Amino acid sequence: MRRRAARAKATTKQRRAQKTPRVLIVGFGRVGGALARGLVKAKWDVALLPRSQDSVRRAALSGFRLADHDDLRAAQLCILSVPDAQVQNAAELVLEDLGPSAALVHCSGAHTLAAFGQAAIDSRRLLGSLHPLAAISDPTDPLEGHTAALAATSPVLLATLELVAKALGMNTMEVPETGRAAYHAGAVLSAGLLVSLADGAVAALEHAGLEREQALEALLPLMSSALRGLSTRGFARGLTGPVVRGDVGVVQAHLDALPPELGSVYRLLSRRTLALVGERLPEETKHALKRILA
Ligand SMILES: NC(=O)c1ccc[n+]([C@@H]2O[C@H](COP(=O)([O-])OP(=O)(O)OC[C@H]3O[C@@H](n4cnc5c(N)ncnc54)[C@H](OP(=O)(O)O)[C@@H]3O)[C@@H](O)[C@H]2O)c1
């Protein structure tokens, strides 16, 4: 019985080894670290190619396998997890040593597949992108449950990237090459700029005389509750606040109280709110809000 179980386990292992490509990750920063962690956990064959001595030491200390020349030759999927501006340099760094059938993949949200540069395009290998829609501020941040935006020059590579995402517990979506910058702007609005918005909200509370730390501690659960409302009830029904209630007096008081820079942000976002809920408000209220938010 035990022997049969062991045989079944070995077969599963073999099947997995056949189906999953050998991965080379170039760059051991936040995304490289998170991808390596996730794929090693899923028992994929992963070798790392960090750049600086410090990154080499960190990768080795974390127990990752450092790539040698054979790993570069044998890699089937080479993921460049380097800063956007370094994608072409990193591609040129590995191109000569990679096997001819190894696909090159970047993690940039803003860049198209042209970012690999002409030498990579001329090499006629498959090119792709896997952009995790996650704010990864540390390599130990989880990827599970997030979406990976995929692009590829062939359906074969697209299928492989879907396999990568599945192994990481991620959902997937395809982004058209022509919409790359707009897509990434949306991603930034929802993540990094949400943090900047939190900074603005904290500044408003500081303006009211509260301490910065205390303000952030109080506002973070409020922000989470707004996202919870959006997630469970959608845009229009998840919204709260004076614009939704049609409270012109309170909106005017806010605008009078805020420093000019925050007032501009408040106006801009409130116009967006009005567009979402305006139809529910009496015409007169809607016009009054439009006027003070212009
Ligand atoms: N962080 C996020 O939230 C996030 C989310 C989605 C997508 N992305 C994308 O993921 C990619 C990587 O971002 P990241 O946040 O992981 O950056 P990061 O933390 O700064 O890490 C980048 C790594 O690339 C290495 N590197 C830099 N230039 C290189 C080169 N020319 N050749 C080889 N290695 C090089 C660096 O090596 P050293 O350590 O040796 O300096 C560093 O470890 C970017 O395309 C970014 O847009 C990031």
The ligand as an ORCA input file, in Angstrom:
! r2SCAN-3c Opt
* xyz 0 1
  N       7.255     46.190     -6.510
  C       6.020     46.135     -7.019
  O       5.025     46.382     -6.317
  C       5.809     45.686     -8.445
  C       4.537     45.196     -8.777
  C       4.319     44.757    -10.064
  C       5.351     44.800    -11.000
  N       6.562     45.311    -10.651
  C       7.610     45.301    -11.696
  O       8.575     44.309    -11.368
  C       9.865     44.693    -11.867
  C      10.865     44.675    -10.722
  O      10.439     45.593     -9.737
  P      10.863     45.455     -8.205
  O       9.892     46.263     -7.434
  O      11.083     44.032     -7.840
  O      12.276     46.205     -8.235
  P      13.446     46.112     -7.167
  O      12.931     45.661     -5.861
  O      14.167     47.395     -7.260
  O      14.388     44.949     -7.733
  C      15.000     45.034     -8.956
  C      16.186     44.081     -8.991
  O      16.760     44.121    -10.291
  C      18.158     44.064    -10.172
  N      18.731     44.757    -11.328
  C      18.710     46.074    -11.592
  N      19.266     46.326    -12.789
  C      19.666     45.142    -13.278
  C      20.312     44.739    -14.477
  N      20.665     45.625    -15.426
  N      20.592     43.439    -14.644
  C      20.249     42.529    -13.730
  N      19.618     42.839    -12.567
  C      19.332     44.134    -12.356
  C      18.483     44.716     -8.868
  O      19.665     44.114     -8.444
  P      20.521     44.537     -7.139
  O      19.714     44.071     -5.983
  O      21.752     43.764     -7.299
  O      20.693     46.008     -7.212
  C      17.279     44.410     -8.004
  O      17.466     43.279     -7.195
  C       9.664     46.067    -12.509
  O       9.440     45.889    -13.883
  C       8.398     46.602    -11.836
  O       7.699     47.530    -12.628
  C       6.814     45.746     -9.406
*
